[in-house]
């Protein structure tokens, strides 16, 4: 579990995150949603330690990361997998080499074991016959899936995804969402996803944190979001008439289920 | 103030670069890749430029020393010392700053803006050391070799152009090349090349590592790295010449 308490972050005196506190639970798909420029990526990068925070605490299983020794911090990093917005695959390495890279750096597995593990992870994300291709030679959706394979190759305890659906068609987006959700449940890990994709919110949002202008405005799950009276959240999530209609239908569906 | 900021940040980066590598085997493999990419791939251009420059220096010397009181073997001697003292060390380094330096700045800068460096940091890898150390070592190892190659091919250029122009015979040229040879010149220029090799790799790497923005900024940093490295090479050339030739 990851807990953040009173997190504040500013750039050149301009506050970006203001006193954010929340918990991201294990085995659940936690989503951070908000408009572009609301501070989602800064929050995610602060949690993974790519940005130093000004105030507050970030606790990984109760341990404050800002007080960890370098050795412990390094070992924690190996428990983290991250999928970046553009995939961030290494251009000079093939698909197979990209997934194998963390194994080469941090494990003493034999060559055969590494090959098997890479194969397992690529199969897991349904990538076949692309082992020798370079990132520039594969599609955006495949790049994201390879990035997921690389992120899970060391069996992480924490998985972070920064807008995994951006630039993807709706079908591929759903595939990626389901894949991340499945991995989260199968490996029983803590997953945090930054997104402004409403399909993701409705499909896999076990725990949703809504931030606006660097402040936490709402927290709940995919069912609770249907009944929220938070105007800002409603304006954001149900911005289009189609989504508003869908909300009405979904509410009805839930009502019918209950009765 | 900005100068001191960059100097401080550069020193801190170098401190991270020269840390103990995480996996020696992977660094070694990376070093070989960089030697091929930054060094071996530069051989062609070094040979072409050196042959032409050796020939041009010889012809220039021929026209400027056409005096009955000047022995013609001085043409070979002049070509040799020009190549050893300045061309094959300084001018060649300036050329490498353009070819290799811009390559390093663009590669690392692109990795920065596409979050590849962030992804290494997340994995717990010292990205500065992993990306920059093999490049610095590769350029420092390869530069003296290119320096020797440049002298040799420059002398061959002179050997072709001098007798062909009719101003100097092959025997006089070769006599001049071996006349009054000062081995210290080679040592001095070799050391200069090592220092320049360090600058050629580390300065563009620094600029690329801290690039902020998009493709436009990477392009700017690539140009900036060539300009900055060239100025530093000339500055250190002046300083080193003053120190070692006192």
Interface residues (C-beta under 8 A of the other chain):
Chain A: X45 X48 X49 X50 X74 X75 X76 X77 X78 X80 X82 X84 X85 X86 X88 X89 X90 X91 X101 X102 X104 X105 X106 X160
Chain B: X22 X23 X26 X110 X111 X114 X115 X116 X118 X119 X121 X122 X123 X124 X125
